């Protein structure tokens, strides 16, 4: 691994495709929702009367820290950085089991599970789209050296 920056190519310096912008917006929305949930849990744990104050505070801090992954990915996607697709995809893969668990609940969590599942699937489709891949300068398997042997 080198510390040299990858030079900009025509592939990833052009105008940003709308699909990439939409993927960044969805990632930012997820990050914002996680941060809000983390702050809410943290405040509730510190000021409210939770069953277990330590668990509430730990959960709040954990959600807030987890919010950093999609927020950093959204920033990278907007700047067309190839590294940003990995964290964005990981976030969506982590969101799918959470959505499934929300759908299994017999409560008001079902609409949240549906929304989370739809956002995760839509963002995954946007992230693997060929226009997005090209805008990020990601080469396919076996094309990493682009003919250099």
Secondary structure, DSSP 8 states (H G I E B T S, - for coil): ---------HHHHS---HHHHHHHHHHHHHHHHHHHHHHHHHHHHHHS--S-HHHHHHHHHHHHHHHHHHHHHHHHHHTT-TTHHHHHHHHHHHHHHHHHHHHHSSSTHHHHHHHHHHHHHHHHHHHHSHHHHHHTT---TT-TTTT--
